[in-house]
Structures are given as structure tokens and as C-alpha cells.
């Protein structure tokens, strides 16, 4: 069959033939023809018919540089004489006469410290960049100095300065930094608000503390410290560290510190306080672990009785400068549950200084923990002065700075060695109560003689004798031997204490009119500034009262 003659009669064939006759150089439209698919028809187009794009080399460089929004300048020679600035540069800093050294004609570069960068680019033959500098026009730019060959010899004797406006980025970054600073200030304020705003200062001790938040991020830590006066001349000292960082650690810390103050009012031994805290920590958050030291100082004993829940050892410097490290932790960290703690003691006589601290002061990533403690011992052996001075010296010796990566808490207490007139303000007197009811008049006579020798005013003398009489009578009636009356004066108060072998603690109650007893504690509570009772470690109890000196 003759396909050529037959196909000429197909619909549309005659119209396409007429179109080719009118436009002989047009590319034939083969869409719709069955012999060539549409996708392949594109490959049949003559490539010579497509116009070639203009080469980059043919673009006029000056016209391009004049139109770019970035700032462009060209300097040449060792003194960087100005050869060219584009329109954007002129708009930003004004017209600049060519041919003059950059130090004179481009003062803005000198203010930004860019001239040394031009020298570096020429010497090294490599680009140098100065990021996000604020220019005199108030906007921020990133400058790139690229050495270029100005002549045909290929030697790079010119520098092309290219500055991109990054004001929006710089302002956004500054807003972010400001927000982070505010968040950190808020976090540190939260942390500090959970710590004691003012340390209690006992009569017999001088105490100072310091806290340094760690890092620059907003996450707060769980370090804390506290000083609690227990009455009767005794003082509790606490330092602890909740593991981890963040608001959760700070919240646990705040709850533990509040609980310590509540438990301290019960005047329990240190290990019993930690036992209560251990159960509370497990209830607050079973996944949160904390270390803690709870210590009690009694000026009559000259020792620091303490219990430790996995915390770092207490350091004590005696009057001669010898530093002693307290025994190892006496129990596991708080929150582990089920394990027992124990109390022990370390001497703290007159002239001694004790330091309680958290691990941020001695722990470093590149050193062993024992090395940090040894370094702290060495620093403490030579640290003299007030407790605050000792605090500052220990922190400086440990290299703690504003960007330290962990929180640091330090508590320093000193038992001063008093001499001269000050020593006369701190006196002790004690009487062993032997026999039966005849011990009461002997106790009254003893108390009267001591208070008279201490030259107390008559009203305070009478109140002191009455309090001693009531405490001794209460002990004789309800207690068991051995019994002892102790009187102590400080520069601020008079303390009267009676101890006996019975561990039943007295309580204040309202006596009926017909009752023959039950009024002793009520009388003491009325005339004394404060009173209290506690169980003693060897069994028995101590009942005390205080009178504030005028």
C-alpha cells in the first residue's frame, strides 16, 4: 500500500502542508503525529537555534558592584590607598575621595579595627573576616577582606573589602542574649531566695557563707546551706547539694532546707535528722538524690557533732594551723532509703575554723576529687582572718570564676579564742546535784553566788535563781541521777541548764487550782526569754532556759 499518497488525504495533512509552504524555516510541529512521540520531539530541535547565555566574563564588573546592596571598597598598596567604593558604601558613609590612604579617607575602618586585617590579608594572601561589627552609621556589618591581583603580574597587591549588612541578625542575637541574661538573673534570684537571706550569728561562733551560681545558662542548681540556733548555746550548721540542675533540683532543695529547719526544732541528734530527711527526700522525688551534712556545735563540749549523708568531709583548722579532715561519710545520700546513718564528732576548740562546702569547690573534670580536697586543705592551712575573708580566699584559691561550670557553696565557722575583757563576758559554772531534796537549797545558793559574782542586775539575778530552783526541783521530782546544774553567760544571754538520767521530756501544761505540781515549766516559760528540752546522746535529757541580757 502506498502510505505516502494515502496519508496526504488524512484530516489536517493539507493544512500542515500549507503552513510549511508559508513558513519554510519554521520547525515542524510533530505533536500528534504517531511516528514520533511528543517527548522525543524535543530532541529533534536544532540546538543552534537556542540563543547562548551571556558569559560571566563579559559582565561589566563595575556595573555589578555598583548595584549590589553590600558595601564594596577596593584599596591597593601597602598603605591601602582607596581605589573604588560602590554606591552602597557611599550611601552608608558618604563619598570618599580616591587615591588617599585608608587610614585618612576611610576612618570608619580604623574605628572598627579593620586596618590590621587588611595587612594580614595582604601578607597571608588569604581572605580575612571580621564578624558583626557595629559601624558609625549604627548598623552592623560582617567585613571580608580578600586580596586580589590589581595588575597583570598576578601579584596580589590590592584588597577588596566586602561588607554585608547583618543588623537584623545582630539585633536578633542581642535580643536573644538579653533574654538569656534575664532568665539567668531570674534563676539566680530564685536560687538565692531559697537560701538564708541573713545568717544567724550565735554567741560563741562567727559564721560566714558564700554562694556562686555555676555556668552562664539559666539552669539553677541545688546547693544550699543554713545556720540554725537551737537554744541553750547550741548551733546547727547544714550544707547540702541536690544532684542535677534546673528548677526541679531547686524545688527539692527548697523543700529539704525547710524540712531541716523544722526537724532541727525537735533538737534531735544529727543522724536522726538525716534519717528523717532521707525518708522525705524519697517521698519528694524517688529519682532525686541529695548529699547533706548536719552538724551541731555545743560550746560546753568543744566539739562538732555531725552526721553526713554522702557529703564531702568537713575540714577543721586548729589554732596552730593544722588542718584535719573529718572521717568519711557516715551514711548514704538522701533519697536512697532504708539505710542507717550515724553521728560522730570532731574537735572544735577555741581558735579553730571549720569549713563545710559543696563539690563545686573541689571537683574538676581533669583532676581527681581527692586532689581537689587536698588543695583546699592547703589553702585553709594558710587562710586567716574573719570567716568572710576565709570564704573569699578559699573560693579564689579554687579558681572559681563567673563562668564556673558548677554551683559552689561554702560555709565557714570560727570558734574565737577570747582574751582580756572579752573573755570575762563568757563564763561557765557547774554543780553536781548529789543527795535528795537537800540538793535544791544547795542549787539555789550556788546559782545566787555565781550570778552575784557575774554582777548581774538584781531583777535578772532573782529570775535566774528562780529558774534554777524550778529546773532543779523538776529534775529531782521526775528525773534520775546523775544530775547536774550548769550556768553559762555570754555577751548576749544567760543560760541555765539541768541534766539528768531520765529521757522523759517535760512539757508545758495548764495546772488546775488543786494541783500541787505542774507549774514549774509554766513559771520558767513566763519569766525566761526562751526554754526547751532535748534528749542527750548518752541517755537522759537536758532542760534549759535563756535570759537575754540588757
Wavefront OBJ file of the C-alpha trace (Angstrom):
o trace
v 0.000 0.000 0.000
v 1.295 3.482 -0.895
v 1.346 5.207 2.551
v 2.571 8.484 1.114
v -0.353 9.037 -1.207
v -2.813 7.723 1.348
v -1.540 9.846 4.208
v -1.954 13.019 2.152
v -5.685 12.558 2.433
v -5.695 12.273 6.283
v -7.503 15.093 8.141
v -5.148 18.031 8.855
v -2.424 16.932 6.478
v -3.315 19.509 3.847
v -3.427 22.311 6.469
v 0.076 21.433 7.796
v 1.430 21.350 4.231
v 0.062 24.819 3.580
v 1.613 26.119 6.794
v 5.027 24.750 5.827
v 4.748 26.442 2.464
v 4.092 29.842 4.140
v 6.876 29.392 6.761
v 9.530 27.222 5.189
v 12.118 27.787 8.063
v 9.757 27.050 10.930
v 10.302 23.936 12.988
v 7.691 21.433 12.009
v 5.139 20.741 14.732
v 5.193 16.991 15.194
v 2.857 16.858 18.159
v 0.047 14.485 17.416
v 1.986 12.515 14.772
v 2.076 8.872 15.520
v 5.561 8.325 14.078
v 7.418 10.499 16.726
v 6.392 10.651 20.404
v 5.951 14.074 21.957
v 8.777 13.533 24.465
v 11.253 12.679 21.710
v 10.149 15.524 19.521
v 12.008 17.971 21.801
v 15.349 16.302 20.986
v 14.783 16.908 17.329
v 15.013 20.678 17.781
v 18.187 22.181 16.370
v 20.425 23.281 19.269
v 21.908 26.065 17.165
v 18.501 27.792 17.155
v 18.671 28.423 21.029
v 20.422 31.698 21.944
v 23.502 31.155 24.206
v 23.524 32.936 27.627
v 25.920 35.822 28.110
v 29.254 34.704 29.599
v 30.075 35.878 33.194
v 33.411 37.195 31.957
v 31.581 39.560 29.675
v 29.585 41.220 32.506
v 30.855 44.695 33.418
v 32.313 44.317 36.927
v 31.883 47.934 37.938
v 28.211 47.962 36.991
v 27.654 44.786 39.037
v 29.481 46.134 42.108
v 27.636 49.437 41.911
v 24.303 47.656 42.062
v 24.916 45.085 44.821
v 23.379 46.038 48.207
v 26.584 45.095 50.057
v 29.300 47.643 50.784
v 32.330 47.269 48.476
v 35.631 49.113 48.539
v 38.962 48.436 46.820
v 42.265 49.569 48.276
v 45.746 48.962 46.902
v 49.331 49.187 48.019
v 50.947 48.812 51.428
v 49.237 51.952 52.742
v 45.880 50.810 51.327
v 45.094 53.749 49.111
v 41.459 53.918 48.089
v 40.744 52.911 44.510
v 36.997 52.433 44.494
v 33.845 52.428 46.617
v 30.435 51.370 45.328
v 27.143 53.222 45.639
v 26.051 51.282 48.753
v 29.273 52.287 50.537
v 28.767 55.915 49.579
v 25.181 55.822 50.810
v 26.283 54.390 54.162
v 29.349 56.534 54.906
v 29.284 59.317 52.323
v 31.549 59.958 49.323
v 35.196 59.068 49.674
v 37.955 60.660 47.546
v 40.099 58.046 45.789
v 43.878 57.934 45.976
v 44.163 58.665 49.703
v 45.330 56.133 52.348
v 42.523 54.218 54.016
v 43.577 55.488 57.453
v 42.655 59.011 56.313
v 39.856 58.596 53.855
v 38.124 55.591 55.447
v 38.068 56.495 59.175
v 35.192 54.110 59.780
v 37.501 51.166 59.024
v 40.013 52.482 61.540
v 37.313 52.752 64.234
v 36.270 49.173 63.551
v 39.866 47.914 63.825
v 39.861 46.760 60.214
v 43.202 48.211 59.084
v 45.314 45.437 60.702
v 43.030 42.944 58.957
v 43.972 44.487 55.596
v 47.664 43.972 56.388
v 47.023 40.359 57.382
v 45.147 39.692 54.143
v 47.999 41.111 52.053
v 50.709 39.205 53.948
v 48.916 35.848 54.005
v 47.281 36.068 50.599
v 44.105 34.690 52.155
v 40.744 36.277 52.955
v 40.140 37.561 56.492
v 36.703 38.082 58.047
v 35.515 40.300 60.878
v 32.045 39.290 62.029
v 29.198 41.529 63.125
v 30.845 44.840 63.980
v 28.752 47.922 64.641
v 29.774 50.745 62.304
v 29.489 54.510 62.953
v 26.263 54.600 60.942
v 24.619 52.500 63.685
v 24.310 49.359 61.596
v 26.200 46.082 61.971
v 28.305 44.577 59.187
v 30.376 41.495 58.574
v 33.550 42.511 56.739
v 35.535 40.211 54.472
v 38.921 41.393 53.181
v 40.037 39.450 50.091
v 43.455 40.001 48.493
v 43.259 40.473 44.684
v 45.764 40.982 41.874
v 45.417 44.513 40.527
v 47.967 44.253 37.694
v 48.752 41.624 35.059
v 51.679 40.158 37.027
v 49.405 38.095 39.263
v 50.879 39.548 42.469
v 48.156 40.337 44.975
v 48.711 43.980 45.884
v 45.118 45.094 46.472
v 42.384 44.191 48.910
v 38.688 44.009 48.126
v 36.584 44.948 51.154
v 33.141 43.378 51.103
v 30.715 44.237 53.931
v 27.316 42.585 54.366
v 24.665 44.305 56.463
v 23.807 41.910 59.327
v 21.981 44.426 61.517
v 18.819 42.334 61.731
v 20.797 39.245 62.716
v 22.883 41.174 65.249
v 19.803 42.731 66.841
v 18.083 39.345 66.986
v 21.177 37.811 68.597
v 21.370 40.656 71.122
v 17.691 40.222 71.978
v 18.328 36.517 72.497
v 21.345 37.229 74.720
v 19.342 39.788 76.697
v 16.551 37.244 77.148
v 19.049 34.641 78.345
v 20.550 37.155 80.783
v 17.114 37.948 82.173
v 16.303 34.256 82.517
v 19.600 33.631 84.297
v 19.048 36.588 86.623
v 15.603 35.211 87.410
v 17.023 31.740 88.047
v 19.795 33.069 90.292
v 17.285 35.233 92.158
v 15.140 32.140 92.703
v 18.141 30.185 93.941
v 19.282 32.925 96.297
v 15.756 33.434 97.637
v 15.754 29.810 98.741
v 18.952 30.386 100.720
v 19.015 32.252 104.058
v 18.943 35.984 103.413
v 20.904 36.646 106.613
v 22.875 34.091 108.580
v 22.117 33.688 112.248
v 25.131 34.616 114.362
v 25.398 32.513 117.558
v 27.063 33.889 120.670
v 30.053 31.539 120.561
v 30.662 31.299 116.809
v 31.447 33.636 113.942
v 29.952 32.418 110.669
v 30.074 33.459 107.007
v 28.889 31.815 103.800
v 29.219 32.392 100.087
v 27.276 31.044 97.107
v 28.401 31.224 93.463
v 25.953 30.050 90.766
v 27.593 27.855 88.170
v 27.737 28.395 84.411
v 26.036 31.050 82.314
v 22.855 29.201 81.418
v 19.515 29.694 83.106
v 19.526 26.337 84.899
v 19.761 26.756 88.661
v 21.435 24.298 90.975
v 20.538 22.561 94.211
v 23.282 23.726 96.599
v 22.168 25.124 99.940
v 23.401 25.967 103.416
v 21.829 27.109 106.676
v 22.612 28.101 110.265
v 20.040 27.328 112.977
v 20.311 28.379 116.628
v 18.939 25.556 118.775
v 18.901 27.331 122.131
v 20.953 26.595 125.198
v 24.029 27.924 123.354
v 23.928 25.159 120.716
v 24.006 25.788 116.963
v 23.142 23.575 113.978
v 25.004 24.005 110.689
v 23.779 22.485 107.447
v 25.124 22.233 103.908
v 23.756 20.110 101.091
v 23.691 19.528 97.363
v 20.810 18.157 95.283
v 22.176 16.322 92.244
v 21.412 17.806 88.857
v 20.366 21.262 87.762
v 17.189 23.063 86.886
v 14.047 24.207 88.606
v 13.294 20.688 89.844
v 16.608 20.483 91.717
v 15.997 23.930 93.222
v 12.481 22.938 94.281
v 13.740 19.785 96.021
v 16.463 21.849 97.678
v 13.916 24.346 98.989
v 11.767 21.588 100.468
v 14.731 19.868 102.114
v 16.001 23.121 103.622
v 12.562 23.901 105.042
v 12.307 20.382 106.454
v 15.751 20.665 108.079
v 14.696 23.809 109.924
v 11.502 22.095 111.106
v 13.299 18.933 112.235
v 16.017 20.986 113.960
v 13.407 22.430 116.315
v 12.945 18.906 117.638
v 16.600 19.065 118.781
v 17.322 15.511 117.671
v 20.817 14.032 117.193
v 22.322 14.692 113.730
v 21.901 11.124 112.469
v 18.198 11.120 113.374
v 17.707 14.384 111.474
v 19.282 12.816 108.377
v 17.160 9.700 108.811
v 14.021 11.865 108.667
v 15.372 13.775 105.663
v 16.136 10.530 103.853
v 12.524 9.422 104.034
v 11.288 12.859 102.995
v 13.646 13.009 100.006
v 12.329 9.664 98.753
v 8.761 10.956 99.048
v 9.513 14.225 97.229
v 11.175 12.566 94.244
v 12.389 8.976 94.204
v 14.749 9.795 91.316
v 16.370 12.768 93.032
v 19.418 12.178 95.242
v 20.989 14.712 97.593
v 24.029 14.839 99.847
v 23.974 16.680 103.169
v 25.928 17.356 106.356
v 24.110 18.249 109.572
v 26.383 19.343 112.417
v 25.731 20.651 115.926
v 28.159 22.771 117.932
v 27.925 22.830 121.721
v 30.315 25.368 123.311
v 30.363 23.368 126.547
v 31.721 20.294 124.777
v 34.214 21.982 122.421
v 33.331 19.546 119.625
v 31.357 19.484 116.411
v 28.945 16.527 116.411
v 27.820 15.732 112.886
v 26.278 13.188 110.526
v 26.924 13.064 106.802
v 24.705 11.700 104.048
v 27.299 11.015 101.361
v 28.687 14.544 101.539
v 32.286 15.718 101.319
v 34.287 15.698 104.591
v 34.377 18.704 106.929
v 37.773 20.396 107.240
v 38.881 21.840 110.607
v 41.895 24.101 111.104
v 43.076 24.337 114.717
v 44.759 27.299 116.376
v 48.231 26.151 115.249
v 47.215 25.954 111.569
v 46.986 22.159 111.332
v 44.099 21.029 109.116
v 42.170 17.867 109.977
v 39.831 16.091 107.609
v 36.738 14.676 109.295
v 36.127 10.919 108.948
v 34.493 9.559 105.821
v 30.721 9.973 105.234
v 28.666 8.375 107.969
v 25.772 7.315 105.728
v 24.463 7.101 102.147
v 22.992 10.077 100.237
v 19.457 11.215 100.965
v 16.764 9.558 98.903
v 18.333 6.087 98.807
v 16.066 4.889 101.650
v 16.361 2.044 104.110
v 19.983 2.574 105.183
v 21.020 3.893 108.588
v 23.099 6.978 109.369
v 25.392 7.517 112.345
v 26.737 10.505 114.237
v 30.374 11.198 115.019
v 32.367 14.220 116.164
v 35.492 16.261 115.530
v 37.200 18.693 117.943
v 36.379 22.388 117.502
v 38.021 24.233 120.364
v 38.733 27.947 120.747
v 40.757 29.328 117.841
v 39.510 26.644 115.418
v 37.957 27.164 111.982
v 35.685 24.639 110.260
v 34.740 24.624 106.561
v 31.687 22.950 105.036
v 31.451 23.052 101.222
v 29.863 21.504 98.142
v 31.636 19.581 95.393
v 31.727 22.562 93.020
v 34.604 23.970 95.082
v 36.922 20.947 94.743
v 35.701 18.839 91.813
v 37.311 19.317 88.384
v 36.937 17.354 85.162
v 40.696 16.948 84.716
v 41.637 16.076 88.306
v 40.798 13.551 90.980
v 38.401 14.616 93.744
v 40.962 13.838 96.471
v 43.402 16.200 94.778
v 40.841 18.985 94.991
v 40.247 18.316 98.691
v 43.996 18.271 99.362
v 44.346 21.608 97.567
v 41.548 23.006 99.728
v 43.300 21.735 102.885
v 46.486 23.507 101.802
v 44.578 26.734 101.136
v 42.798 26.508 104.501
v 46.052 25.997 106.420
v 47.187 29.467 105.364
v 43.822 31.218 105.410
v 43.485 33.555 108.359
v 41.188 36.444 109.145
v 37.445 36.721 109.566
v 35.137 33.959 108.287
v 34.186 36.102 105.287
v 37.855 36.642 104.408
v 38.479 32.897 104.692
v 35.481 32.224 102.409
v 36.782 34.570 99.740
v 40.312 33.189 99.919
v 39.170 29.601 99.559
v 36.988 30.457 96.568
v 39.838 32.348 94.883
v 42.334 29.560 95.563
v 39.966 27.069 93.910
v 39.847 29.203 90.752
v 36.089 29.777 90.882
v 35.084 32.406 88.299
v 31.821 33.755 86.903
v 31.744 31.043 84.206
v 32.492 28.178 86.618
v 30.593 25.096 85.432
v 29.102 24.102 88.816
v 27.447 25.792 91.764
v 29.665 26.490 94.769
v 28.500 26.876 98.372
v 30.933 27.418 101.243
v 30.129 27.762 104.966
v 32.924 28.851 107.324
v 32.573 28.933 111.117
v 35.112 30.053 113.684
v 35.213 29.426 117.419
v 37.107 32.538 118.556
v 39.783 32.347 121.215
v 38.833 35.171 123.571
v 41.251 37.001 125.829
v 41.187 40.066 128.026
v 37.940 41.864 128.873
v 36.031 39.896 126.215
v 36.871 36.676 127.971
v 35.115 37.902 131.114
v 31.848 38.020 129.156
v 31.960 34.242 128.541
v 31.875 32.273 131.770
v 30.792 28.799 132.875
v 29.858 27.311 136.248
v 28.537 23.807 137.078
v 27.334 21.902 140.151
v 26.794 18.163 140.541
v 23.410 17.592 142.265
v 24.027 14.882 144.848
v 21.708 13.597 147.534
v 17.948 14.005 147.792
v 15.763 17.007 148.461
v 18.650 18.804 150.193
v 20.170 19.335 146.734
v 17.564 22.015 145.981
v 18.740 24.599 148.561
v 22.370 23.940 147.618
v 21.479 24.604 143.965
v 19.747 27.880 144.847
v 22.705 29.037 146.935
v 25.134 28.063 144.168
v 23.142 29.902 141.491
v 22.815 33.003 143.685
v 26.544 33.117 144.380
v 27.506 32.663 140.727
v 25.075 35.296 139.423
v 26.249 37.724 142.078
v 29.872 37.196 141.045
v 28.898 37.829 137.449
v 27.458 41.185 138.561
v 24.026 40.779 137.066
v 21.362 43.376 137.956
v 19.019 42.403 140.839
v 15.983 41.545 138.685
v 17.989 39.274 136.403
v 19.700 37.760 139.441
v 16.367 36.918 141.042
v 14.895 35.493 137.842
v 17.993 33.355 137.337
v 17.838 31.935 140.852
v 14.120 31.201 140.487
v 14.650 29.448 137.140
v 17.497 27.339 138.531
v 15.366 26.378 141.521
v 12.401 25.309 139.365
v 14.572 23.295 136.952
v 16.352 21.517 139.781
v 13.070 20.772 141.585
v 11.593 19.361 138.377
v 14.648 17.140 137.883
v 14.628 15.939 141.488
v 10.953 15.014 141.246
v 10.834 13.437 137.788
v 14.454 12.627 136.870
v 17.084 10.126 137.892
v 20.778 10.545 138.722
v 23.252 11.717 137.616
v 22.003 15.304 137.839
v 23.883 18.473 137.067
v 23.202 22.219 137.124
v 25.102 24.357 134.640
v 25.113 28.147 134.320
v 26.648 29.892 131.349
v 26.849 33.512 130.366
v 27.797 35.038 127.016
v 27.940 38.616 125.854
v 24.242 38.383 124.989
v 22.453 35.960 127.299
v 22.361 33.907 130.483
v 21.776 30.162 130.028
v 20.645 27.817 132.819
v 20.572 24.066 132.138
v 19.834 20.981 134.224
v 20.625 17.441 133.014
v 19.564 14.100 134.479
v 19.410 10.427 133.547
v 15.704 10.194 132.645
v 14.803 10.650 128.957
v 11.185 11.731 129.548
v 10.905 15.296 128.227
v 8.807 17.765 130.224
v 6.022 19.725 128.567
v 4.181 22.833 129.486
v 0.642 22.255 130.718
v -2.134 24.171 132.446
v -2.256 23.131 136.114
v -5.572 23.115 137.947
v -6.053 25.119 141.137
v -5.977 21.948 143.279
v -2.812 20.526 141.641
v 0.317 20.521 143.796
v 2.675 20.282 140.796
v 2.829 21.135 137.102
v 3.602 24.849 137.446
v 7.413 24.782 137.200
v 7.714 24.797 133.401
v 4.891 27.363 133.165
v 6.798 29.672 135.508
v 10.019 29.249 133.511
v 8.208 29.915 130.222
v 6.801 33.113 131.752
v 9.987 34.639 133.159
v 12.594 33.376 130.626
v 13.202 34.602 127.098
v 13.027 31.014 125.788
v 13.222 27.458 127.068
v 13.480 23.936 125.704
v 14.346 20.297 126.346
v 16.267 17.643 124.455
v 17.479 14.110 124.883
v 21.198 13.706 125.452
v 23.294 11.209 123.416
v 24.236 9.025 126.396
v 20.661 8.714 127.579
v 18.771 11.167 129.703
v 17.684 14.718 128.980
v 18.649 18.352 129.308
v 16.164 21.110 130.169
v 17.321 24.711 129.641
v 16.159 28.295 129.647
v 17.682 31.576 128.445
v 17.540 35.184 129.584
v 18.518 37.962 127.180
v 20.972 40.382 128.786
v 20.030 44.069 128.865
l 1 2 3 4 5 6 7 8 9 10 11 12 13 14 15 16 17 18 19 20 21 22 23 24 25 26 27 28 29 30 31 32 33 34 35 36 37 38 39 40 41 42 43 44 45 46 47 48 49 50 51 52 53 54 55 56 57 58 59 60 61 62 63 64 65 66 67 68 69 70 71 72 73 74 75 76 77 78 79 80 81 82 83 84 85 86 87 88 89 90 91 92 93 94 95 96 97 98 99 100 101 102 103 104 105 106 107 108 109 110 111 112 113 114 115 116 117 118 119 120 121 122 123 124 125 126 127 128 129 130 131 132 133 134 135 136 137 138 139 140 141 142 143 144 145 146 147 148 149 150 151 152 153 154 155 156 157 158 159 160 161 162 163 164 165 166 167 168 169 170 171 172 173 174 175 176 177 178 179 180 181 182 183 184 185 186 187 188 189 190 191 192 193 194 195 196 197 198 199 200 201 202 203 204 205 206 207 208 209 210 211 212 213 214 215 216 217 218 219 220 221 222 223 224 225 226 227 228 229 230 231 232 233 234 235 236 237 238 239 240 241 242 243 244 245 246 247 248 249 250 251 252 253 254 255 256 257 258 259 260 261 262 263 264 265 266 267 268 269 270 271 272 273 274 275 276 277 278 279 280 281 282 283 284 285 286 287 288 289 290 291 292 293 294 295 296 297 298 299 300 301 302 303 304 305 306 307 308 309 310 311 312 313 314 315 316 317 318 319 320 321 322 323 324 325 326 327 328 329 330 331 332 333 334 335 336 337 338 339 340 341 342 343 344 345 346 347 348 349 350 351 352 353 354 355 356 357 358 359 360 361 362 363 364 365 366 367 368 369 370 371 372 373 374 375 376 377 378 379 380 381 382 383 384 385 386 387 388 389 390 391 392 393 394 395 396 397 398 399 400 401 402 403 404 405 406 407 408 409 410 411 412 413 414 415 416 417 418 419 420 421 422 423 424 425 426 427 428 429 430 431 432 433 434 435 436 437 438 439 440 441 442 443 444 445 446 447 448 449 450 451 452 453 454 455 456 457 458 459 460 461 462 463 464 465 466 467 468 469 470 471 472 473 474 475 476 477 478 479 480 481 482 483 484 485 486 487 488 489 490 491 492 493 494 495 496 497 498 499 500 501 502 503 504 505 506 507 508 509 510 511 512 513 514 515 516 517 518 519 520 521 522 523 524 525 526 527 528 529 530 531 532 533 534 535 536 537 538 539 540 541 542 543 544 545 546 547 548 549 550
